[in-house]
Amino acid sequence: MSRAGRGGCSSGMKRTVLVVGLMAALGGMPVLAQSITGGLYGRAPGGQGATIAVDNPATGYHKNLEADASGRYSLGGLNPGQYTVTVTQDGKVVGVRRVTVVANVQAQVRTTPAAVAAPANVNATDLSAITVSSSVIDQDVNPIDVSTPELSSNYSMKLVDQLPTGRSVDSIAELSSAVHYDNQTTGLAQFGGASSAENRYYYNEFDTTYDYTGIGATSLPSEALSSVQTLPSNAGVNWTSSTGGVISSTVRQGTNRFQAGYSLYFTPGTSAFEPRQPNSYDSQGNYYHFTESNTKSPRSTQYLWASGALVKDKLFFFAMLGNQPVSQSTSYGSNREYDASSRDKNALLNLTWNITNNQSLNVVGYREWSDTFSNQYTLDRMYDPSSAGKYFGWADSKAKNQFLIGNYHWQINDTMSLRLMGGYLSSTTFAPTSATGTGLPYVTEVNASNQSTNIGISNTANQVYPVDYWRKGFKGDFDWVLGDHTLTIGAEHYKHYINNLETTTAGGNWTYYDRPGYLLPNGAVVPGGGQYVQQSYKQVGGAFYTVNKAAYISDSWQVNDRWVAYAGLRDDYFINKNVNGQNFFRSSILSPRLGVAWDVEGDGTFKIGANAGKYTIPIPSSVNNGAAGASLTWNRYYTYTGRDPNTMAPTGLSQLGPQYTLVNGLAPSKENVATSNLKAPYQYEFQIYAQKLLENGWSTKLDVGYATLKRTIDDACTTDAITAYAQSHGYPDYVDETGCPEVNPGIAQVFTRDYSGTGKLQSLTLPGNAVGPAPKRKYMHVTFELVHQRTVEQPYFLDIGYTWAHLYGNYDGLINLTQRTQSGPGEQTYWDFPGIMDFSSGNLSSDVRHSVKINGVYYFPSGLRLSSVLDMATGTPLSCMGTYPDNNNPAAGYGSSTHYCDRKPAPLGHAGRTPFYLDWSVGVGYDWRINQDNRLSVDLQVQNVTNRKGRIDSEQTYDQGFTADGATIPNPAYGAGTWQTPRTTMLILRYQFH
């Protein structure tokens, strides 16, 4: 499945309280919630009796409004685009203003200085004599919207196209200094101290987050998007709950005017424009990362698009075809060469039907096909690309992604409106290899640096099955204005399915080690010279369903002309099913949210806002797959006398100790999958901020926030704790063998079992500390931002942001970023055994204390543009991860996953920090208006222009275990570095006819 990675777009929600037409006279405030439409509001200079005409000639839209007694007016449900607002008083035009409306945002129509007085001889039906002027060109990433307490950032794709940044929605979000780029584990954005598995991604209101893992989402090409909005925290109740951030994107729409275009994104092959990634070495001089020999061919991505009207003023289309021709790359492992070729093609169609001025329907469909094929060759000499010889095999990965989203908006009357959304997406992936179906053993060898090399003749450890995933969702919002209050009542329902089966190949999975005197996890000691082989078997997965639904209500109250108060309540209901279709997790959680906004000067130029709320998050269905399936996982250990000369599988086996079973292979009952009182995770978030519009296109923002996690879900291997508690509470013969159920760590948990052996289930409540300490994650930040919008007089855009933050606790989030784990959310090692959580508190892995982002574009009258993105940040904490010092403690079986180094406590985040991070990207562009209907732009964008080789990570695994006499077996790779991405260059050509 395609995931949103570094570079993209998003559009967030603005809950706004506006005065609309006759409602304003009553003090009513309609709310524009999560939507693909936007709105506008303002105050007529003439006060009561003014008539406001809102027009969009591009779509034929026209509507008249009446101002209230104070001159206030507003209008929602507008499709994105340029609107002209004309104010008339006593039949005379007194002002005209052009306003850009974007999705989810209420645009303020300012009466000064931009409103233009009309000549005395011009009436309301003759606008040709009016000159609409505004010195500010719309590039505001932090618009001041005094109608809502919510705070978001908004990015027009026209601006993003001119900045030398990535193309994914995450890259756009990372333009803010308050958003952290997780360049150590997932390559995605982190918001508010949460892990990158806690974000939500939207396209046209539909939540496309990949809910199997919670990491990333189905993504659209940025060429198909008009705007992106991000909410780092404190979103309203009508968004799917998230303990991270929200990224929401809106698809481009057509207008009456026919337009077409072609875009080409070209990246050169390996050269000075695209340097090689440098190697990295361990303390013994062995390769840690062998990357310097990797090469790639030139590659390009092309888009052909068109938009226009199928029926003038009524039915519009935007269509796009994307094509990425075959590109090739060559990479190397220790003993293999991989020659890969990949291609991608996609198609999109978006239809917009303006049924009436009060009703609109939008339907977008998308399909993508991708294929990556790799030929593999054997290196006759380790790490020597020149020794590539015999053909080894091939691997292929084919994927098809598609979705369909519909949005309907109906302004029923002056006091009621309705929004409906429905969506469906699916993904199918199949990845066979030349060894698929052969039953050959998969054989690897681990060297002294704990790095694995495939030495056999099979290139896959598992049997291959297709991975099928689909997700469908529905959402509805009803707004009703009652006097000074606007009530929003809504509900959503999402269901997703995953079929992901993984089984070890019939020939077995074998790994050779050389560790003299090593103490194995099953208690046996490796004899003789230390050579042994491990046989691993895994059967996990199946077909699972998960349902997430919610109902919510909110009230936006216009307290007076300058104050808006918001109160909302959301009831989320999560259902996760096991492989037999039983509900093992079924939980409801109420989330209240409050906010207030103060228009300090009364003219929309100075806003102070505050928000507080409770936030939860759906549990990814990988928990179903891992904890609730009929999973079987075991390891066996052997000495051997030889190796098969063909397959390299071991011969002459003698088993060392008993089988070490991690999961017993039985489909667990719902009582064994999770505790009987398991509840959804949640955290509290608090925010206070100020926005101020300055002179000459400048504006500023100060944002202070705090988030504290109160409850989470993870698995815990509690068999010993349950056994001890049951035997001391009336069941002396009970021995628990139920594995690792999902629990709420730190909270008293109810375990339901057949304690008496009579076939009758009973419940015991274990104290909260039975599985270890309570989860802790606290995040605080202060963000200052200074933005200059491009004006005619000062032709440049500049966004300067600085964030101070502190993130600490014992829990990174749904994925364990300290251990660089990007799989199995909700099934991390945190609380598997209490010993793993010893000394686990400290600065968390994403604790970036100081971050500065400076983004800008300068426009010359000739059409030349210069752009820059500068990213600077202090380093992130490092930890020393080692083996638990007491081999009798079950935590010792997890190897180097505890906070002990050389048998001494090594608290979280106390092994130093990565160095200062700096990445400077630059661009130069030229816009050529060939004639009235034809335009051409050319951009050269270079990321990491200085090719800085900064260290972004260090290996944190301190040891490889202990010998039988207790001596530490050091890991030579401890401290080995990982470097930032080298310089990348892109040439971009865009042609447009309109």
C-alpha positions, -999 to 999 in steps of 0.1 A, spaced: 0 0 0 12 35 -8 19 54 24 22 91 29 59 97 34 82 127 35 66 153 13 28 158 7 -1 178 18 -29 181 43 -60 202 51 -73 204 86 -104 214 103 -116 249 113 -145 249 137 -159 284 131 -186 305 145 -201 328 120 -230 352 115 -249 343 84 -277 364 68 -308 365 88 -293 343 115 -269 370 124 -298 393 133 -307 366 159 -271 362 170 -268 327 156 -234 312 147 -232 285 120 -202 262 123 -180 251 94 -165 218 106 -144 192 88 -154 197 52 -141 201 16 -159 234 16 -148 267 32 -165 300 41 -161 337 46 -172 363 71 -168 401 76 -184 433 87 -200 458 62 -187 493 67 -222 507 64 -237 486 92 -273 475 93 -291 475 59 -261 466 39 -265 439 12 -236 416 5 -232 398 -28 -209 368 -30 -198 358 -65 -175 333 -81 -175 338 -119 -153 307 -123 -182 285 -112 -212 308 -117 -219 310 -80 -239 340 -67 -257 346 -34 -269 377 -16 -267 382 22 -281 407 46 -259 422 73 -270 423 109 -274 454 130 -236 457 135 -229 450 98 -218 414 104 -223 387 77 -209 352 69 -214 324 45 -203 287 46 -205 257 23 -184 274 -5 -162 253 -28 -126 264 -27 -117 293 -51 -116 330 -56 -148 349 -45 -157 385 -50 -176 401 -21 -196 432 -30 -211 454 -3 -240 477 -13 -258 503 9 -289 521 -3 -284 507 -38 -248 520 -40 -217 498 -41 -196 509 -11 -168 482 -13 -155 452 -32 -131 426 -19 -116 395 -35 -112 366 -11 -96 332 -14 -117 304 1 -100 271 10 -114 240 26 -121 239 63 -112 276 68 -133 307 73 -117 336 54 -121 370 69 -132 398 45 -114 428 58 -130 462 54 -97 480 59 -74 486 42 -84 462 14 -120 470 9 -123 494 -20 -149 522 -21 -168 523 -54 -172 555 -75 -204 574 -67 -219 567 -102 -216 529 -99 -247 510 -88 -250 474 -76 -257 460 -110 -227 475 -127 -194 463 -113 -172 467 -143 -161 502 -132 -148 489 -98 -111 481 -94 -106 453 -69 -72 458 -53 -53 441 -25 -16 444 -18 -15 410 -1 -12 379 -22 -27 349 -5 1 328 11 -10 329 47 0 297 65 -14 309 99 -46 328 91 -62 347 120 -97 334 123 -114 350 153 -145 329 148 -130 298 162 -107 288 191 -90 262 169 -55 268 156 -42 253 124 -16 258 96 -27 260 60 -6 255 29 -16 263 -6 0 239 -31 9 268 -53 33 279 -25 45 244 -17 54 239 -53 78 268 -51 96 256 -19 124 230 -21 107 205 1 94 169 -3 62 161 -20 44 141 7 19 156 32 43 148 60 70 169 44 46 198 42 37 194 79 74 194 87 78 230 74 66 239 109 92 241 137 67 224 160 66 193 139 95 167 142 108 146 113 112 110 125 143 103 105 154 74 127 124 50 124 94 57 101 104 88 80 71 104 90 60 135 109 56 136 147 32 160 164 29 170 200 54 145 213 34 115 201 49 87 180 44 88 142 18 59 145 -7 83 162 -15 107 134 -46 108 112 -46 115 75 -76 128 55 -84 133 18 -116 151 11 -128 144 47 -122 106 44 -98 92 70 -73 72 49 -49 63 78 -35 28 74 -52 13 104 -35 -20 102 -4 -4 118 -15 32 123 17 42 104 11 65 73 -18 64 50 -30 58 14 -17 88 -4 -25 109 -34 1 126 -57 6 161 -46 -2 172 -81 -38 163 -75 -41 185 -44 -52 221 -39 -44 227 -2 -31 210 29 -40 218 65 -23 206 97 -36 205 133 -7 196 156 -31 194 186 -65 203 201 -87 194 171 -125 196 175 -148 167 183 -158 161 146 -123 147 138 -114 111 143 -96 111 176 -58 113 175 -32 116 202 -8 128 175 -16 153 147 -41 157 119 -31 162 82 -60 168 59 -58 174 21 -83 186 -5 -84 175 -41 -84 200 -69 -117 209 -86 -127 222 -120 -143 255 -130 -161 269 -160 -128 277 -177 -111 249 -194 -75 243 -182 -49 217 -189 -13 211 -180 17 188 -180 42 184 -152 76 167 -152 96 159 -122 131 147 -132 158 135 -108 193 127 -122 211 94 -115 240 89 -92 263 118 -97 274 151 -80 237 160 -81 228 128 -63 258 117 -43 262 82 -28 253 75 8 286 71 27 294 38 45 294 34 82 316 11 103 316 -6 137 344 -4 163 363 -32 146 363 -16 112 336 -39 98 307 -25 77 277 -13 96 260 3 66 274 -8 32 258 19 10 286 38 -8 285 14 -39 247 18 -44 237 36 -76 204 46 -92 195 57 -127 178 89 -137 140 88 -129 111 109 -138 74 113 -129 49 129 -153 14 142 -148 -11 152 -175 -42 169 -162 -73 188 -174 -102 205 -158 -133 224 -169 -171 223 -171 -191 195 -184 -222 217 -178 -215 254 -174 -221 267 -138 -232 232 -127 -210 202 -133 -172 204 -133 -143 179 -136 -107 176 -127 -89 146 -143 -53 135 -140 -30 107 -153 3 100 -137 32 79 -150 65 70 -135 85 52 -163 108 24 -153 137 35 -132 165 13 -120 188 10 -90 216 -12 -78 223 -19 -42 245 -44 -23 243 -66 7 273 -83 22 272 -111 -4 245 -100 -29 238 -75 -57 202 -63 -61 193 -48 -95 158 -34 -91 135 -17 -115 103 0 -105 74 18 -122 41 34 -111 10 47 -129 -21 63 -116 -54 79 -126 -78 103 -108 -111 119 -116 -129 144 -95 -165 156 -103 -182 186 -86 -219 191 -91 -233 224 -79 -269 212 -77 -281 246 -65 -265 275 -47 -274 256 -15 -264 221 -25 -232 205 -39 -219 170 -45 -183 160 -50 -171 126 -60 -134 116 -65 -120 83 -76 -84 72 -78 -64 41 -88 -27 33 -86 -7 4 -100 30 -1 -89 55 -28 -95 91 -33 -83 111 -62 -97 146 -72 -85 172 -95 -100 197 -108 -75 233 -120 -80 259 -136 -57 291 -117 -48 320 -141 -49 339 -119 -24 321 -103 6 314 -66 1 331 -65 -33 307 -53 -60 332 -61 -87 329 -98 -79 292 -101 -88 287 -133 -106 261 -162 -105 224 -154 -108 208 -160 -74 171 -153 -79 144 -127 -83 118 -109 -61 87 -90 -72 62 -68 -55 30 -57 -71 4 -34 -55 -29 -19 -65 -45 9 -45 -78 26 -52 -104 47 -34 -137 64 -40 -149 94 -19 -182 113 -20 -191 146 -2 -225 162 -1 -233 196 14 -268 211 18 -276 245 33 -312 235 42 -323 270 53 -308 300 71 -304 280 103 -297 244 93 -271 226 72 -262 190 65 -228 175 54 -225 138 44 -193 119 35 -188 83 24 -156 66 13 -140 33 4 -104 24 -2 -86 -9 -9 -51 -22 -14 -38 -56 -26 -2 -65 -25 15 -97 -37 53 -102 -33 65 -136 -47 102 -145 -52 120 -171 -72 120 -194 -41 82 -191 -36 66 -225 -34 99 -244 -35 100 -253 2 137 -246 3 152 -237 37 161 -201 43 196 -199 58 215 -169 73 246 -163 93 251 -136 120 286 -121 122 304 -106 152 287 -73 147 253 -90 150 245 -84 113 227 -111 93 238 -124 58 218 -148 36 242 -177 27 216 -201 13 199 -206 -21 165 -193 -10 157 -156 -9 125 -158 12 120 -170 48 82 -173 44 55 -187 23 39 -160 2 3 -150 4 -15 -119 -10 -21 -91 16 -56 -77 12 -68 -45 30 -99 -24 27 -115 4 46 -148 20 43 -163 49 63 -194 72 65 -198 105 83 -226 130 88 -229 164 104 -260 185 111 -256 222 121 -285 241 137 -284 277 147 -303 285 179 -299 322 188 -263 328 199 -255 291 197 -247 268 169 -252 231 177 -234 205 157 -245 169 159 -226 142 140 -215 106 138 -190 85 119 -185 48 112 -153 32 99 -147 -5 93 -116 -21 80 -105 -56 70 -70 -71 68 -60 -105 56 -23 -109 63 -10 -145 68 27 -152 75 41 -187 77 77 -199 77 88 -218 46 85 -256 48 123 -260 47 127 -240 78 144 -207 88 180 -214 100 205 -189 115 242 -197 123 260 -181 153 295 -182 167 293 -173 204 315 -194 227 300 -200 261 268 -181 252 238 -187 275 208 -194 254 173 -180 262 161 -216 270 188 -219 297 212 -241 277 249 -232 273 266 -233 239 294 -258 242 328 -261 226 339 -235 201 306 -216 203 291 -226 169 254 -233 169 223 -229 147 189 -216 156 158 -229 139 129 -204 140 93 -210 131 64 -185 129 28 -188 119 9 -156 125 -20 -136 110 -53 -143 93 -84 -123 84 -96 -97 109 -122 -69 111 -120 -38 132 -148 -12 137 -143 24 149 -174 46 153 -183 77 171 -210 102 179 -204 138 189 -221 171 198 -207 206 201 -219 241 208 -203 272 194 -215 302 214 -210 338 202 -207 353 237 -205 388 223 -188 407 194 -154 397 206 -157 364 224 -164 329 211 -167 299 233 -167 262 222 -177 231 240 -179 196 225 -183 160 236 -172 130 216 -181 93 223 -157 69 205 -165 33 203 -138 8 194 -143 -28 184 -114 -52 177 -121 -88 168 -101 -120 170 -95 -146 143 -128 -163 152 -148 -130 149 -152 -125 186 -149 -91 201 -118 -91 223 -118 -54 227 -150 -33 230 -147 0 246 -164 34 247 -147 65 258 -160 101 263 -138 130 253 -148 165 263 -132 195 246 -133 232 254 -121 263 237 -123 301 237 -113 328 213 -109 366 220 -109 391 192 -88 416 212 -91 447 190 -125 438 175 -112 439 139 -98 404 135 -61 416 137 -53 403 172 -65 370 185 -59 351 218 -72 316 221 -71 287 245 -81 250 242 -83 220 265 -94 185 257 -92 148 260 -80 127 231 -80 90 223 -69 69 193 -82 37 176 -62 5 182 -45 -7 150 -56 -41 138 -21 -55 139 -30 -61 175 -57 -84 162 -32 -101 139 -6 -106 166 -25 -111 199 -58 -125 187 -48 -149 160 -38 -185 161 -1 -176 163 27 -200 168 63 -189 174 92 -210 186 130 -213 185 151 -244 187 189 -245 192 213 -271 179 249 -280 175 258 -293 140 285 -313 123 282 -300 87 263 -280 61 244 -291 31 267 -281 2 237 -270 -19 212 -253 5 237 -246 33 212 -260 58 228 -277 89 234 -314 91 242 -337 120 220 -318 145 220 -323 182 194 -302 201 205 -279 229 179 -277 256 141 -277 252 121 -258 225 117 -221 234 81 -213 227 71 -177 225 35 -182 213 17 -215 216 -3 -216 184 -38 -218 199 -64 -193 189 -69 -176 222 -103 -170 236 -114 -134 239 -107 -136 277 -71 -145 270 -65 -119 244 -72 -90 267 -82 -82 302 -119 -80 309 -118 -43 319 -95 -31 291 -101 5 282 -91 28 254 -60 50 257 -62 87 261 -43 119 269 -51 155 279 -40 184 258 -39 221 268 -30 251 246 -29 289 248 -18 311 219 -19 345 204 -19 357 168 -12 393 157 -15 409 123 13 434 119 20 460 92 33 455 56 22 418 53 37 406 85 20 385 112 31 366 143 21 337 164 30 325 199 17 290 209 22 273 243 11 237 247 12 208 271 1 171 267 1 143 292 -7 107 285 -29 91 311 -37 56 298 -24 33 270 -28 -3 257 1 -27 252 6 -65 257 22 -79 288 34 -115 293 17 -118 327 16 -156 332 39 -156 362 21 -126 378 -13 -142 373 -1 -176 386 14 -161 418 -17 -140 424 -41 -168 418 -22 -193 440 -22 -167 469 -59 -160 465 -76 -193 467 -64 -212 437 -32 -230 448 -31 -254 418 -36 -229 391 -8 -222 366 -14 -196 339 -3 -204 303 -23 -177 284 5 -158 269 7 -120 265 -27 -104 267 -35 -67 260 -36 -46 293 -38 -11 306 -4 -8 324 -4 8 358 -42 2 362 -58 -26 382 -67 -53 356 -93 -80 356 -81 -114 343 -109 -139 336 -98 -175 336 -108 -210 346 -89 -208 379 -106 -237 396 -102 -261 366 -140 -268 366 -147 -252 332 -163 -222 349 -147 -187 343 -138 -166 373 -123 -131 376 -94 -119 396 -83 -83 398 -45 -78 398 -30 -45 411 -18 -20 386 18 -25 393 17 -62 385 30 -57 350 52 -27 358 50 10 362 22 32 348 29 48 314 42 83 313 46 107 285 47 144 290 53 170 263 55 208 266 64 233 239 66 270 231 65 280 195 71 314 180 64 321 144 69 352 122 54 352 87 55 377 59 30 372 31 40 382 -4 28 417 -13 31 438 -44 54 462 -26 74 435 -8 76 405 -32 87 378 -9 72 351 13 90 343 46 81 320 74 104 319 105 96 294 132 113 285 165 101 258 190 114 250 224 101 216 236 107 189 262 94 153 259 100 129 287 86 98 303 88 60 298 66 55 267 73 67 232 38 57 220 22 29 200 56 21 185 88 19 204 110 46 189 137 41 214 143 7 199 136 20 164 106 -4 160 81 4 133 59 -26 135 35 -42 160 19 -11 175 2 -20 208 25 -51 210 58 -36 219 82 -49 245 76 -22 270 56 -42 296 62 -78 284 80 -83 317 85 -59 346 123 -61 343 121 -44 308 107 -13 324 135 -10 350 152 25 346 129 32 317 121 69 326 140 98 311 141 120 280 122 101 252 138 95 218 121 124 201 130 150 227 142 178 204 148 209 227 154 235 201 141 236 165 143 264 139 127 263 104 131 292 79 112 289 47 110 316 20 106 326 -16 117 358 -33 99 369 -65 117 391 -90 97 412 -115 113 393 -144 96 360 -133 127 347 -115 122 331 -81 147 321 -54 135 298 -26 150 282 5 141 258 33 165 258 63 160 232 90 180 233 122 176 213 154 194 201 185 201 164 187 179 136 201 186 115 231 204 81 228 200 51 251 223 22 259 202 -10 255 217 -42 270 208 -76 283 191 -80 317 218 -89 342 198 -117 359 193 -147 336 166 -160 359 145 -130 351 123 -135 320 134 -101 307 168 -117 300 152 -137 272 147 -105 253 184 -99 247 196 -63 244 162 -47 251 166 -35 287 180 -5 303 212 -22 316 246 -19 300 275 -41 312 251 -52 340 248 -16 353 216 5 352 215 27 321 184 50 324 165 60 292 181 87 272 213 89 293 238 78 266 242 113 251 225 129 221 230 129 184 248 160 170 232 193 159 211 187 128 212 210 99 196 206 64 196 235 39 176 232 7 175 258 -21 156 264 -53 156 286 -83 126 290 -106 114 310 -135 77 317 -144 72 326 -181 38 339 -192 41 330 -229 8 347 -237 -26 351 -221 -34 314 -223 -1 297 -219 23 296 -190 55 277 -184 75 274 -151 109 258 -146 123 249 -112 156 235 -100 154 223 -64 183 209 -44 178 194 -9 207 193 14 225 215 -10 258 214 10 257 175 10 261 177 47 269 142 62 254 147 96 249 119 120 212 113 127 214 81 147 238 57 165 234 20 172 222 16 208 226 -22 213 254 -25 238 259 -63 239 250 -97 224 243 -114 258 265 -131 284 287 -162 285 279 -190 310 304 -175 335 286 -141 333 310 -122 310 294 -96 287 297 -103 250 301 -68 235 285 -56 203 311 -41 181 284 -21 163 275 -2 194 277 35 186 280 30 148 265 59 130 237 65 105 240 96 82 214 121 69 202 118 34 228 131 9 221 159 -16 191 153 -39 183 173 -70 151 177 -89 143 195 -122 106 205 -125 88 216 -156 52 227 -155 32 239 -185 -4 252 -181 -30 262 -206 -60 282 -195 
